Amino acid sequence: MTPGARISAAISLLDRIATGEPAERALTNWARANRYAGSKDRAAIRDHVFDALRCRGSFAALGGGDQGRALMLGMLRAQGLDPDALFTGEGYAPEPLSAAERAALTLPAPDDLAARDWPAWLRPILQTELGDDFVAISEAMRARAPVFLRVNLARGTRDQAQAALEAEAIATRPHPLAATALEVTQGARAVQRSQAYLTGLVEVQDAASQAAAALLPLAPGDRVLDYCAGGGGKALAMAAACPQAHITAHDADPGRMRDLPARAKRAGAKISQSPPGALGAGYDLVLVDAPCSGSGTWRRTPEAKWRLDRARLEALCELQSQILSQACDLVAQGGALAYMTCSILRAENEDQLARMVAKGWSIQQAQRFSPLSGGDGFFAAVLRRTQ
């Protein structure tokens, strides 16, 4: 495919996503219907689509509209590229620019481009909550997120993992957020085909998520419950950090854990699964990695930020409160309750802790992880009942 044809494909995909079709589904369906497109074509089109979703507000301002065509024009303008070289109308390239489009591209760029890449209703909330970091975090969230790996110390050291990956042309560097974290600097798309991954030496996991897991109080023999396990990333991290702990994974939707047995086998981890209603109680540690807005991960899932509204955020906060109330009853006397979100919003983090303190819990530690540190935005806290 020519560069112009890739732009055309991205335009059509962005218009489909704007109607409500999930981005991943749209990309998958497009690839199935256009099998002539090679892996490099698919990767380039995917990059165009996700760049436009991350920067939809600023690209719309630069390109003169929020339809797929205008967003691609805004992207080219942001990158300092000449749209006439790609919008030629030749072959499968987009049609040449109209007079109105040319006029829009000559308008001065707004001063607040980065801020425009947050939903308008959320912008003043973030300006208040992030304070002096608002501009820097806004800029960071417009860029593609790094790929991080967690080294499974039950399988080998970080140096051994780096060497194994290097042998398969995957370059990495240690990341300061966590002792187990490697940032992939070259060959990210080959990770899940590598022997280091297939043999359980490394697992894909964000560095901030790894750092949050490292805060958890784990001891040999502890009964540990990952209450909202999902795919099981935190359960796997805990099993690697403390193999002598007895870890149980649970999720309200057991289908989310369908890949966990295979992942645990690959990692050499012992993790039990408990269906709803069969949990028992008396756990030394209960981890609630709660459903949330995902605002700290919007570099990876940018369409989610444009679909979040006030009502959805309020519903999520209510759900988080309900889950925390349920989890409280599962903690043993003297045990710990851990709360985590991949959100940067106070309503989902500190405000939830304040409610727990009012119910008789004390905060042992709480930490925010900012995208400025390289990983995702993340929040983690450990609480105990006040005696």
C-alpha positions, 0 to 999 in steps of 0.5 A, a space after each residue: 500500500 502507498 502512504 496515501 492509501 494507508 491514510 485513506 484506510 485510516 480515514 474510513 476506520 476513524 469514521 467507523 469508530 466515530 459511529 461507536 464501533 470499538 477501535 480494535 474490532 474495526 481494525 480486525 474487521 478491516 484487516 480480514 476484509 483487506 487481506 492484501 494489506 501486509 503486516 507493515 501496512 496494518 501496523 502503519 494504519 493502526 498507528 495512524 488511527 491510534 495517534 488520531 484517537 489520542 490527539 483527537 481534540 488537537 488534530 480536529 483543531 489543526 485539521 478543521 473538523 472531527 471527521 476522519 479526513 480532517 483528523 488525518 489532515 490535522 495529524 499531517 499538520 502536527 507532524 509538519 508534513 505536506 498533505 498535498 503529497 498524500 491527498 492526491 486522489 491517485 490510486 487509493 489515496 484520498 481526494 485532493 484538498 478542497 478550498 475550505 480544507 486549505 483555508 482551515 489549514 492556514 488558521 493559526 494553531 491554538 495555544 492549548 493543543 495538548 489540553 484539547 486532547 482531554 474531554 472538554 468536561 474533564 479538562 477543568 477537573 484535571 487542571 485543578 487536580 493535577 495542578 502544575 503537572 497538568 500541561 506536562 501530563 497532557 503532553 505525555 498522554 498524547 504520545 504512544 505508551 512504552 511497552 514494558 515487561 515484568 521479569 518473572 524472578 521465579 524463572 530468572 534475573 533481569 539480566 538473564 531476561 535482557 540477554 534472552 530477549 537480545 538474542 532474539 533482536 528485542 532490545 530492552 533497558 531496565 526501568 527505575 519504577 520497579 526492580 522487575 521492569 524492562 522497557 522495550 526499545 526495539 522489537 516490541 511486536 516480536 515479544 509474544 513470539 519470543 522464547 523469553 515470553 513463551 517460557 514465562 521468563 517475561 510477561 507484558 505488564 506496565 511498569 507502574 502496575 509492577 511498582 504498585 504490586 511491589 507495595 503489597 504486604 506479602 509473606 510466606 503462608 499468607 492467604 491472598 485474594 485477588 478480588 477483581 483479577 481480570 486477566 490475572 496480571 496482579 495475581 501472577 506478579 504476587 505469585 512471582 514475588 512470594 511463591 510461598 503465598 496461597 493466592 486465589 483469583 476471583 472475578 465477578 465475570 469468570 470469563 475474564 480469567 479464562 487465560 489465567 491457567 495458561 499464563 500461570 502454567 507458563 510462569 510456573 505459578 500456583 494460583 487457585 481460581 474461585 467462582 463467585 459465591 465460594 470465596 470464604 473469608 479470612 484472607 491476610 490480603 485482599 487486593 481490589 484492582 477496581 474497575 475504573 475509568 482507565 484514565 491513566 492508560 488512555 495512551 493505550 486505549 484512547 477511544 475510552 476517554 472520549 466515551 467517558 462522561 459524568 454519568 459513567 464516572 459516577 457509576 464507576 465510583 459507586 461500583 468501586 464503593 460497593 466492591 470495597 464494601 464487599 471486600 472488607 468482609 473477606 479480610 482476616 482480623 489484622 489483615 490488609 486491604 489493598 486498593 488499586 486503579 489505573 486512574 488519575 482521577 481523585 474521585 476514583 482514588 483519594 475520595 474512595 480512601 476517605 470513605 474507607 477511613 470514615 468506615 474505620 480503616 486506616 491508610 498504611 500507605 498510598 501512592 500515585 504513579 504519574 505518566 511523567 515517570 514513564 509508566 501509566 497513571 496508577 494509584 495504589 493504597 494499603 489499608 488496615 482496620 483501625 483497632 
